Amino acid sequence: MATPVMTSTDTVSFVQEIHAPIKQVYESFTNRDNASDWLGVDGEVRAVKGGFALYIISQNEHAHGTFKDVVENEKLILTWDDGTDHPVTTLKVKFAEANGTTTVTLKHSGFEDDAVVARYQKFWKLALRELQVMLETGKRAYITDRIIIGIIPTELDEETAQKLNIAAGSGVRVGGLVPDYSAALAGIQRDDVIIAVDGVALNSETTISDITGQYKPGDVVDVTYYRGAEKNTIPLALKGYPIPPVAENFPALATQFEETFAEYDAKLSAILADLSESDADKKAENAEFSIRETIAHLILSRRHNTEYLSSYVQGPRRINPYTHMPARINALVKAYPTLDELYKELQYASKEMVAVIREFPEELHNRKNNLWWINFELGYVPTGYDNAIEQINSALKA
């Protein structure tokens, strides 16, 4: 855990030990892709004296600045402007390695508001822990620590609140439940009104996630709720985000996808074998794609996967997919005018994706988070095939 060494009215400081090579830690601040793995979602970095940094932390948050001093694997000094009305601040980061452990000393200064100091105290504590967990284990703490209650909230109307003798906005009415998650497994039902979690009352300023955010998957909290006029308190075991199994290494991951593609090739081949070209243009009512377009969409998914994986070898990393672009789907349908040609291209695209994973260089193996994140990011591939097969069968039935 990051250790705060000093907090004053204008400065926050931390010392964080990370069991990882100093080069990996340093590049986590100075490489756009590596910084986006823990500090935000995207950005641009040119880590030289006079160079710039843009860290896109979330959809609504960013920070940009200029590097005032850069010594590779030793220190960084840069200005930090988060786009608010507060003054531009200064971020200093020092790196030192001994016996396989890198010590990061971070000092962020120049604040003029206690509330901003408190916000950055929390921000850097969470961010540095994310960096430590990512480099040491490969995992993303913000995902593995995430609690999924599985409640779909709906409005708690004034009439229901009056019947229960609670103030409007003082609870959460359950509009629906996600099967097999915390709330459903604990016995919570639709239209229950949850009024407290772990003894903390819910209101407009305190949500369920505010309370459960301090816990980890596997922890148990008490939940108090009304079912009709009856008030109950039950234990609720907190479940985490579903994490797909992680392959042992990249060759194993390549083999895993190779087997997955072979399995779905067999299923698709059996369905498509007796289809005519006119059948391929069928579309179920309210469906997004025809059968032919569904195959084209799968091809685009494989091509995007391949580009995304290739960008790990030679950045910048490709983030935004194009798999739903009508122009690209229409172009594929015209470029491969028969169903057989289209399906063969899907098989080629799958083989290329597997081949790229097998060609990953050693440096990608050494950074643990690459394997974990790629497993996580591409864990949806079987679901994509299942959805495509369901869509094709629906079109045939129609």
C-alpha positions as CSV (number, residue, x, y, z in Angstrom):
1,M,0.0,0.0,0.0
2,A,1.2,3.5,-0.8
3,T,2.4,5.2,2.4
4,P,1.6,8.9,2.8
5,V,4.7,10.5,4.2
6,M,3.4,14.0,4.5
7,T,0.2,15.9,3.8
8,S,0.1,19.7,4.2
9,T,-2.2,22.4,3.0
10,D,-0.4,22.5,-0.3
11,T,1.3,19.1,-0.8
12,V,0.6,15.3,-0.9
13,S,3.5,12.9,-0.8
14,F,3.7,9.1,-1.0
15,V,6.3,6.4,-1.0
16,Q,5.4,3.2,-2.8
17,E,7.4,0.0,-3.1
18,I,6.8,-2.1,-6.1
19,H,8.4,-5.5,-6.7
20,A,9.1,-4.9,-10.4
21,P,12.0,-3.7,-12.5
22,I,12.6,0.0,-12.4
23,K,12.3,0.2,-16.2
24,Q,8.7,-1.1,-16.1
25,V,7.8,1.4,-13.3
26,Y,9.4,4.4,-15.0
27,E,7.7,3.5,-18.3
28,S,4.4,3.4,-16.5
29,F,4.6,7.1,-16.2
30,T,6.4,7.9,-19.5
31,N,4.9,5.6,-22.1
32,R,1.4,6.4,-23.3
33,D,0.2,2.8,-23.4
34,N,1.7,1.8,-20.1
35,A,0.4,4.9,-18.4
36,S,-3.1,4.2,-19.8
37,D,-3.0,0.8,-18.1
38,W,-3.2,2.3,-14.6
39,L,-3.4,6.1,-14.5
40,G,-6.3,6.5,-16.9
41,V,-7.8,5.4,-20.2
42,D,-5.7,7.1,-22.8
43,G,-3.4,10.0,-23.4
44,E,-0.2,11.1,-25.1
45,V,3.3,11.4,-23.5
46,R,6.6,12.8,-24.8
47,A,8.9,12.3,-21.8
48,V,11.8,14.7,-22.6
49,K,12.6,18.0,-21.0
50,G,10.2,20.5,-22.6
51,G,8.0,17.7,-23.8
52,F,4.3,17.3,-22.9
53,A,2.1,14.9,-21.1
54,L,-1.7,14.3,-21.4
55,Y,-3.2,11.8,-19.1
56,I,-6.9,11.1,-19.8
57,I,-8.0,9.8,-16.5
58,S,-11.7,9.2,-17.2
59,Q,-14.4,10.5,-19.5
60,N,-14.7,13.7,-17.4
61,E,-11.1,14.0,-16.0
62,H,-7.8,14.7,-17.5
63,A,-4.4,16.3,-16.7
64,H,-1.9,17.8,-18.9
65,G,1.5,19.4,-18.4
66,T,5.1,20.0,-19.5
67,F,8.1,18.1,-18.4
68,K,10.6,20.4,-16.6
69,D,13.2,17.7,-15.9
70,V,13.6,14.1,-17.1
71,V,16.2,11.6,-16.1
72,E,15.5,8.2,-17.4
73,N,14.8,5.6,-14.6
74,E,15.6,8.2,-12.0
75,K,13.2,11.2,-11.9
76,L,10.4,13.2,-13.5
77,I,9.3,16.7,-12.8
78,L,6.3,18.1,-14.7
79,T,3.5,20.7,-14.4
80,W,0.0,19.3,-13.7
81,D,-3.1,21.2,-15.0
82,D,-6.3,19.3,-14.4
83,G,-8.5,21.9,-16.2
84,T,-10.1,23.2,-13.1
85,D,-10.0,26.8,-11.7
86,H,-7.3,25.8,-9.3
87,P,-3.7,26.8,-9.9
88,V,-1.3,24.6,-12.0
89,T,0.6,22.3,-9.6
90,T,3.9,20.4,-9.8
91,L,4.4,16.7,-9.8
92,K,7.8,15.2,-8.8
93,V,8.4,11.5,-9.1
94,K,11.7,9.8,-8.1
95,F,12.6,6.1,-8.8
96,A,15.2,3.9,-7.0
97,E,15.8,0.2,-7.4
98,A,17.3,-2.2,-4.9
99,N,17.1,-6.1,-4.7
100,G,14.4,-6.3,-7.3
101,T,12.2,-3.7,-5.6
102,T,11.5,-0.2,-7.1
103,T,10.7,2.6,-4.7
104,V,8.6,5.4,-6.1
105,T,8.6,8.7,-4.2
106,L,5.8,10.9,-5.4
107,K,5.3,14.5,-4.3
108,H,2.5,16.6,-5.7
109,S,2.6,20.3,-4.6
110,G,1.2,23.7,-5.2
111,F,-2.4,23.3,-4.0
112,E,-4.3,26.2,-2.5
113,D,-7.4,24.3,-1.3
114,D,-7.7,21.7,1.4
115,A,-10.5,20.0,-0.4
116,V,-8.3,19.6,-3.5
117,V,-5.5,18.2,-1.3
118,A,-7.9,15.6,0.1
119,R,-9.0,14.7,-3.4
120,Y,-5.5,14.2,-4.7
121,Q,-4.5,12.3,-1.5
122,K,-7.2,9.8,-2.3
123,F,-6.4,9.8,-6.1
124,W,-2.7,9.0,-5.7
125,K,-3.3,6.4,-3.0
126,L,-5.7,4.5,-5.3
127,A,-3.6,5.0,-8.4
128,L,-0.3,3.9,-6.8
129,R,-2.0,0.8,-5.5
130,E,-3.3,0.1,-9.0
131,L,0.2,0.4,-10.4
132,Q,1.6,-1.9,-7.7
133,V,-1.0,-4.6,-8.1
134,M,-0.7,-4.4,-11.9
135,L,3.1,-4.7,-12.1
136,E,3.4,-7.3,-9.4
137,T,0.5,-9.6,-10.3
138,G,-0.7,-8.5,-13.7
139,K,-4.2,-7.9,-12.4
140,R,-6.2,-4.7,-12.5
141,A,-7.2,-3.9,-8.9
142,Y,-10.1,-1.7,-10.0
143,I,-11.6,-4.7,-11.7
144,T,-10.7,-7.5,-9.3
145,D,-11.8,-5.4,-6.3
146,R,-15.0,-4.3,-7.9
147,I,-18.2,-5.3,-6.2
148,I,-21.2,-6.3,-8.3
149,I,-24.4,-6.1,-6.2
150,G,-26.6,-7.0,-9.2
151,I,-29.5,-4.6,-8.4
152,I,-31.3,-2.6,-11.1
153,P,-32.7,0.3,-9.1
154,T,-35.9,2.1,-9.9
155,E,-37.7,5.1,-8.5
156,L,-38.9,5.0,-4.9
157,D,-42.1,6.9,-5.3
158,E,-43.5,9.2,-2.6
159,E,-46.5,6.9,-1.9
160,T,-44.3,3.9,-1.2
161,A,-42.0,5.9,1.0
162,Q,-44.9,7.2,3.1
163,K,-46.3,3.7,3.5
164,L,-42.9,2.6,4.9
165,N,-42.6,5.7,7.0
166,I,-39.3,6.7,5.4
167,A,-38.3,9.9,3.7
168,A,-38.4,10.0,-0.1
169,G,-34.8,9.3,-1.4
170,S,-33.9,7.4,1.8
171,G,-33.8,4.0,0.2
172,V,-33.3,2.1,-3.1
173,R,-36.3,0.3,-4.6
174,V,-35.2,-2.8,-6.5
175,G,-36.5,-2.7,-10.1
176,G,-34.8,-5.9,-11.2
177,L,-31.9,-8.2,-10.3
178,V,-29.0,-9.7,-12.2
179,P,-29.2,-13.5,-11.8
180,D,-26.4,-15.2,-9.7
181,Y,-25.1,-12.0,-8.2
182,S,-25.0,-10.8,-4.6
183,A,-28.5,-9.5,-4.2
184,A,-30.3,-12.3,-6.0
185,L,-28.3,-15.0,-4.2
186,A,-29.1,-13.4,-0.8
187,G,-32.8,-13.5,-1.5
188,I,-33.5,-9.8,-2.4
189,Q,-36.5,-9.6,-4.6
190,R,-38.0,-7.1,-7.1
191,D,-39.8,-4.2,-5.3
192,D,-37.9,-4.6,-2.1
193,V,-36.8,-1.3,-0.7
194,I,-33.2,-1.3,0.7
195,I,-32.7,1.3,3.4
196,A,-29.3,0.5,4.8
197,V,-26.1,-1.5,4.1
198,D,-23.7,-2.4,6.8
199,G,-25.7,-0.2,9.2
200,V,-25.2,2.9,7.0
201,A,-28.5,4.5,5.9
202,L,-29.0,5.1,2.2
203,N,-29.9,8.6,1.0
204,S,-29.3,11.0,-1.9
205,E,-25.7,11.4,-0.9
206,T,-24.9,7.8,0.2
207,T,-25.4,5.1,-2.4
208,I,-24.9,1.3,-2.1
209,S,-21.7,1.5,-4.1
210,D,-20.3,4.2,-1.8
211,I,-20.6,1.8,1.1
212,T,-19.5,-1.4,-0.6
213,G,-16.6,0.3,-2.3
214,Q,-14.5,-0.2,0.9
215,Y,-15.0,-4.0,0.8
216,K,-13.6,-6.8,-1.4
217,P,-15.3,-9.7,-3.1
218,G,-16.0,-12.4,-0.5
219,D,-16.8,-9.9,2.3
220,V,-20.2,-10.1,3.9
221,V,-22.4,-7.1,4.9
222,D,-25.8,-6.8,6.5
223,V,-28.6,-5.4,4.3
224,T,-31.7,-3.9,5.8
225,Y,-34.8,-3.7,3.5
226,Y,-38.5,-3.6,3.5
227,R,-40.6,-6.2,1.7
228,G,-44.1,-4.7,1.8
229,A,-44.5,-3.4,5.4
230,E,-42.1,-6.1,6.8
231,K,-38.6,-4.9,7.7
232,N,-35.8,-7.4,7.4
233,T,-32.0,-7.6,7.8
234,I,-30.0,-10.3,6.1
235,P,-26.3,-11.1,5.4
236,L,-25.2,-10.5,1.8
237,A,-22.0,-12.0,0.4
238,L,-20.4,-9.6,-2.0
239,K,-19.5,-11.0,-5.4
240,G,-16.8,-9.6,-7.7
241,Y,-16.6,-8.9,-11.4
242,P,-16.5,-12.1,-13.5
243,I,-12.9,-12.7,-14.5
244,P,-12.2,-15.2,-17.3
245,P,-9.5,-17.8,-16.6
246,V,-6.0,-16.5,-17.4
247,A,-3.8,-18.6,-19.7
248,E,-0.4,-19.6,-18.3
249,N,1.5,-17.7,-21.1
250,F,1.0,-16.3,-24.6
251,P,1.6,-19.6,-26.4
252,A,-1.1,-21.2,-24.2
253,L,-3.4,-18.3,-25.0
254,A,-2.8,-18.8,-28.7
255,T,-3.7,-22.5,-28.4
256,Q,-6.8,-21.6,-26.3
257,F,-8.1,-19.3,-29.1
258,E,-7.1,-21.9,-31.8
259,E,-9.3,-24.5,-30.0
260,T,-12.1,-22.0,-29.5
261,F,-12.1,-21.1,-33.2
262,A,-12.1,-24.7,-34.2
263,E,-15.1,-25.4,-32.0
264,Y,-17.1,-22.6,-33.4
265,D,-16.0,-23.3,-37.0
266,A,-17.6,-26.7,-36.6
267,K,-20.8,-25.2,-35.3
268,L,-21.0,-22.5,-38.0
269,S,-20.0,-25.0,-40.8
270,A,-22.9,-27.2,-39.9
271,I,-25.4,-24.3,-39.9
272,L,-24.1,-22.7,-43.2
273,A,-23.5,-25.9,-45.2
274,D,-26.9,-26.1,-46.8
275,L,-27.7,-22.4,-47.0
276,S,-28.3,-20.8,-50.4
277,E,-27.1,-17.3,-51.3
278,S,-30.6,-16.1,-50.9
279,D,-30.8,-17.7,-47.5
280,A,-27.7,-15.7,-46.5
281,D,-29.6,-12.5,-47.0
282,K,-32.3,-13.4,-44.5
283,K,-32.7,-11.3,-41.3
284,A,-34.8,-12.0,-38.2
285,E,-37.4,-9.4,-37.3
286,N,-35.7,-6.4,-35.5
287,A,-32.3,-8.0,-36.0
288,E,-29.3,-5.8,-36.7
289,F,-27.7,-8.0,-39.4
290,S,-28.6,-10.5,-42.0
291,I,-26.8,-13.9,-41.9
292,R,-24.3,-12.6,-44.5
293,E,-23.7,-9.4,-42.5
294,T,-23.4,-11.4,-39.3
295,I,-20.4,-13.3,-40.8
296,A,-18.9,-10.0,-42.0
297,H,-19.3,-8.6,-38.5
298,L,-17.4,-11.6,-37.1
299,I,-14.6,-11.0,-39.6
300,L,-14.3,-7.3,-38.5
301,S,-14.2,-8.5,-34.9
302,R,-11.3,-10.8,-35.7
303,R,-9.5,-8.1,-37.7
304,H,-9.9,-5.6,-34.9
305,N,-8.6,-8.2,-32.4
306,T,-5.5,-8.7,-34.6
307,E,-4.8,-5.0,-34.9
308,Y,-5.3,-4.5,-31.2
309,L,-2.9,-7.4,-30.4
310,S,-0.4,-6.2,-33.0
311,S,-0.4,-2.7,-31.4
312,Y,1.0,-4.3,-28.3
313,V,4.1,-5.2,-30.3
314,Q,4.3,-1.8,-32.0
315,G,2.3,1.0,-30.4
316,P,0.4,3.1,-30.1
317,R,-2.2,0.7,-28.8
318,R,-5.4,0.6,-30.8
319,I,-8.4,1.1,-28.5
320,N,-11.5,2.0,-30.5
321,P,-13.1,-0.9,-32.4
322,Y,-14.8,-0.4,-35.8
323,T,-16.7,-3.7,-35.9
324,H,-20.1,-2.1,-36.1
325,M,-19.4,0.3,-39.0
326,P,-22.0,-0.3,-41.7
327,A,-19.6,0.9,-44.4
328,R,-17.0,-1.7,-43.4
329,I,-19.6,-4.5,-43.2
330,N,-21.1,-3.6,-46.6
331,A,-17.6,-3.4,-48.1
332,L,-16.9,-7.0,-46.9
333,V,-20.1,-8.3,-48.3
334,K,-19.3,-6.8,-51.7
335,A,-15.6,-7.9,-51.6
336,Y,-16.6,-11.5,-50.8
337,P,-19.9,-11.9,-52.7
338,T,-20.5,-15.5,-51.9
339,L,-21.2,-17.0,-48.5
340,D,-18.4,-19.5,-49.0
341,E,-15.8,-16.7,-49.7
342,L,-17.0,-14.7,-46.7
343,Y,-16.8,-17.7,-44.4
344,K,-13.3,-18.6,-45.6
345,E,-12.2,-15.0,-44.9
346,L,-13.5,-15.4,-41.3
347,Q,-11.3,-18.6,-40.9
348,Y,-8.3,-16.8,-42.3
349,A,-8.9,-13.8,-39.9
350,S,-9.0,-16.2,-37.0
351,K,-5.8,-17.9,-38.0
352,E,-4.0,-14.6,-38.3
353,M,-5.1,-13.6,-34.8
354,V,-3.7,-16.8,-33.4
355,A,-0.4,-16.3,-35.3
356,V,0.0,-12.8,-34.0
357,I,-0.2,-14.0,-30.4
358,R,2.4,-16.7,-31.1
359,E,4.7,-14.1,-32.4
360,F,4.7,-11.9,-29.3
361,P,8.2,-10.9,-28.3
362,E,9.8,-11.6,-25.0
363,E,9.4,-8.1,-23.6
364,L,5.6,-8.5,-23.7
365,H,5.8,-11.7,-21.7
366,N,7.9,-9.9,-19.0
367,R,5.3,-7.3,-18.2
368,K,2.7,-9.4,-16.3
369,N,-0.3,-7.1,-16.9
370,N,-0.2,-7.7,-20.7
371,L,-1.2,-11.3,-20.4
372,W,-3.8,-10.7,-17.8
373,W,-5.4,-7.8,-19.6
374,I,-5.5,-9.4,-23.0
375,N,-7.1,-12.5,-21.5
376,F,-9.7,-10.1,-19.9
377,E,-10.3,-8.0,-23.0
378,L,-10.7,-10.9,-25.4
379,G,-12.7,-13.0,-22.9
380,Y,-15.9,-12.0,-24.8
381,V,-14.9,-13.8,-28.0
382,P,-16.9,-17.0,-27.3
383,T,-19.9,-14.9,-26.4
384,G,-19.6,-13.1,-29.7
385,Y,-19.8,-16.4,-31.5
386,D,-22.7,-17.6,-29.4
387,N,-24.6,-14.4,-30.2
388,A,-23.8,-14.7,-33.9
389,I,-25.1,-18.3,-34.0
390,E,-28.2,-17.3,-32.2
391,Q,-28.8,-14.5,-34.7
392,I,-28.3,-16.8,-37.6
393,N,-30.7,-19.4,-36.3
394,S,-33.3,-16.7,-35.6
395,A,-33.0,-15.5,-39.2
396,L,-33.5,-19.1,-40.5
397,K,-36.5,-19.6,-38.3
398,A,-38.0,-16.3,-39.5
